[in-house]
Amino acid sequence: MAPLPTPSRDPIIQAYLKLSTTNVSDALDRLQLRGAPHGILPLWPGCRKIVGRAMTMKLVPEGSASPVLGTLEAIVAAEPGDVLVIDQNGRKDVNSFGGIATFTAVKYGLVGVVIDGVTRDVDEMKDQGFAAYGRGVIQQSIRNRCAFAGHSIEVQLAGCMVRRGDLVLGDDNGVVIVPQGHLVEALGIAQECADTEEKVKEMIAQGVHPVEAHERVRYDQMTRQP
């Protein structure tokens, strides 16, 4: 297995790594931001948790631009520590990524891929220690089955808008997207939500009735705006 990517020194990235997608989803709910795409899950057992900035790209059903070459262009244009976000509009009949793209992404320091679609070569991803999230797995090639529509553009991930530079967090619960302009605000709320849940568990462990424990911290109101 290839060595894991060097951890980002960005304090924002480090702080989000300590949280779960559920914590961040709660924060997005309070901020009334749509950033919790449904149906995007880890694609192999033991898939690593990832946090990074989005390098976006889009695949479309028809066109003249090669999806293979376009994917490589997007990878090369990304920064080390980025997460490649592929908008394939949820298609499950056409591959979106593969082994050579994985090898290249590892070479260029990307930490993972998130796909609104399906991928292949998950065995190579496991061998490389490269995290992949998406809608499923397929065996067929991407070649001559779709086209490349560009990278570093605004895309959709299961109905959630993603721009280059937005924060992407993926773990066993799925994926969340935090817009660049809300990174600090969402982080603070997510940390508060995580702390609140720990307080509930501590109280229950000390013998407090579970309902009372929840009511003490106003758990049902946690995702509402003050």
N, C-alpha and C positions, 0 to 999 in steps of 0.2 A: 504494500500500500504506500502511496506517495505521502510525504510529510504534510501535515496540516498547514494551511496558509498562516503566515505571520499575523498575529492579532493586531488589529488596528489600534493606533495610539490615540485616536479621536476619543475624547472623554464622553461624548454623546453616545458613540457606538458602544463603549465599555459599559456605560450605565444601562443601555437597553439590553445588553447581553445578560444582565442580572434579572431581567423581567421575562414573563411569558407573554405569548400572544393574547392570552385571555386578559391579563392585566392591561395591555395596551388597547385591546378592543373595548374594554370598559371605559378607558380614557377617551377614546374616539366617540363612544356613545355620549359621554357627557359634553363633549365639544360639538356634538351633532355633525360629525365628519364621517363620510362613507369611506371606510378603509379596511373593511373586513370581508374580502372576497370568499365566497362559499365554494366548496368542492375542490380546493387546491390543497393537496396533502402531500406528505413525504412519500417518495416513490420507491424507497427500499428500506428494509429493516435496519435500524441503527443510523439512519440518515441524520447527519449532524445539524444542530441548531445553527442558524445563520442570522447575522445582522450586517447590513451594508447599505450603501447608496445604490439606487437603481440606475443601471444602464438599460435603456428601453430599446426594443425593436419590435417590428410588426411584420407578420406574414399574412399574405392575402391569397385567395383562391387562384387568381390569374394575373399574369404579368410577364415581362421580359427579363426581370432581374433575378439572377440565381439565388435561391434561398440558402444554398450552401456557402457561396462566396459572401453573401450579405451577412450571414451569421458570423463568419470569420472577421469581416470588417467591423462589426459591432464589438466583438471581443477585443480586437486590437485597439479600438478607440476607447475602451473602458479604462478605469483607473484600478490599480491593485486594491483589493478589498471590496470592489463593487459586486453587486448581484445582477446577473443578466435576467431581465424580465421580458418574456416573449409573449406577445399578443397574437394568438392563433384563433381568437374568437371562439374558444371552447371546442374546436373540432377534435374528434376522436378517431377519425378515419385517415388522418394524415400526420406523419411524424413531424416533430418540431425541433429536435435536437438529436445528438448522437455521440458516438465514441470519439471521433476525431475532434469535434467541437469541444468535448469534455477535456481531452488532452491539451488542446490549445488554451482553453480557459484556465486550466491549472497552471500552464506555463506562464500565462500573463497575470496570474495572481488573483483571479476572481474567486469568490468564496462559495458561489452556488448559482443555480438557475431556478427561476420560477416561471412556469409555463401555464398559460390558459389553453391547454391542449395536452397532447400526449408525447411521449418520447420513447426512444429505444436505447439499447446498449447500457442498461442499468447495471449490468455486471461490471462493465468498465468503470462506471461511476463509483461503484463500491470499491473496486481495486484502487482507484485514484483518491478515494476519500472525498469525493466531490458531491456536495449536497444537491439534491434535485427534488423539486416540488412541482406537482402538476395534477392532471386529471386521470392519468393512467399510463399504461405501457403498450407499445405497439412494436411489431417486428419489421414492418416495411420501411423502405428508404424514403427520405424526404424529396429526393431528386425527381424533377418533372411532375410533381404533384401539387406544388404551390409556388408562390413567388415572394420576393423580398420587397417590402414597401418602405424601408428606411430604418435608421436607428437614431437615438437621441431625440425622439419625438414623443408627443403625448400619445399614450396607448391606454387600452382598457384591460383590466384583469378581472374577469367575472363581474363586469359592471362597475368596477372601481377604477377611477382615473389614476394613472401613474405617470409622473413626469421624471425625466432624468434628474437625479439628485435627491428624490424622495427617499425616505428610509424604508427598507424592507426587513421585516423580521419573520422568520419561519421556524416553527418547532413542531412537536408532535400534534399540536392542536390545529395547525394550519398556518396561514400567512396573514399578516397585517401590513398595511401601507400607511405611513405617516407623512403627510405633506411637509416639504421643507420648512414652510413658514410656521409650522406648529410643533416643531421637534421638542423645544424646551418645555412648552406648556403641556403637551401630551405626556412628556416624561414625568413631570411633577405629579400629574394626576394619576398616572399608572403606578408610580411609587406609592402614592397615598392609598390606592386601591389594594395593592399588595400588602401594605402594612395593616390595613383594616382587616383583611382576611386572616392574617396571622394573629391579630388580637382576638378575633372570634374563636379561633382554634385554641388559643391559650386559655380563654375563659371557659370553654367547654371542657378542656383538660383539667381545669381547677374545680370542676363540679357545677359550674353555672348552667342552668337549663339552656339548651340550645336556642329556643325561641327568645328567651331573655337576652342571651348573648348577641343575637342578631339585632334585636331592638335597641340595645345599648349603643351600638355603633351606627344605627339607621342604615343597615345593610341594603334594604330594598330601595333606599333613596340614593345609593352611592353613584349611580350612573346618570342621575339627573342634575341639571344645572342648578346651582345654589339660588 
